[in-house]
Amino acid sequence: RKEEVLKSLRDIGLVPVLRAESVDKALALAEAIAAGGVTVLEITMTVPGAIQVMRKLAEQRPDILIGAGTVLDAETARMCILEGAKFVVSPALNLGTIEMCHRYSVAVLPGALTPTEIVTAWQAGADVVKVFPASAMGGAKYLTALKGPLPQVDLIPTGGVSLATAAEFLSAGAFALGVGSDLVDAKAMAAGKSEVVTETARKYLAIVKEYRTSKRA
Ligand code: 3PG
């Protein structure tokens, strides 16, 4: 169910944005991230053979919540949904994509940047709005500024999120964090160091846990 998917995204607090040059490299990255305890992955449509990656992961790791990323249009959204994507993410706002996801009751997270874009996405039925590129716009400060007038809108800052800034984004009210290159580290993988990726995944989870615990205290 869509509500359960959204709850999982929030609980895990992290959406790794998987970009890779091939199916095999993507699967190796996915394994390394999952080994760190992160059970959600956004497979971007820029990965050659992205659909194959989604299929293989669904087979090999049914415990991982798999979503589709960099979905730019309704046709791609439909294809991904039929392949089992549990959520659909986009760097931009495309109304047709939102409608398609609603047709299948699949969580949709369009990208937006300015207050006008964010409210437009929210009114159009976004379940969460991906604020992209968040760091280029000032990072956590930008998120805090948005949350002032828009406290009701769930936001996932993405773009330049790092271990150094993760806690600030959470304090600024992020629903979860979208994390690409800082975690999905192709260089470490190329150097045969998948354990670096696994360790980074663990560190992100620890930051989320620490933030949530401190908030409850
Ligand atoms: C992306 O679309 O690749 C994401 O925004 C990730 O960005 P990052 O690599 O800066 O985290």
Boltz pocket constraint, residues with backbone or C-beta under 6 A from the ligand:
constraints:
  - pocket:
      binder: B
      contacts: [[A, 17], [A, 19], [A, 91], [A, 132], [A, 158], [A, 159], [A, 160], [A, 161], [A, 178], [A, 179], [A, 180], [A, 181], [A, 182]]
      max_distance: 6.0
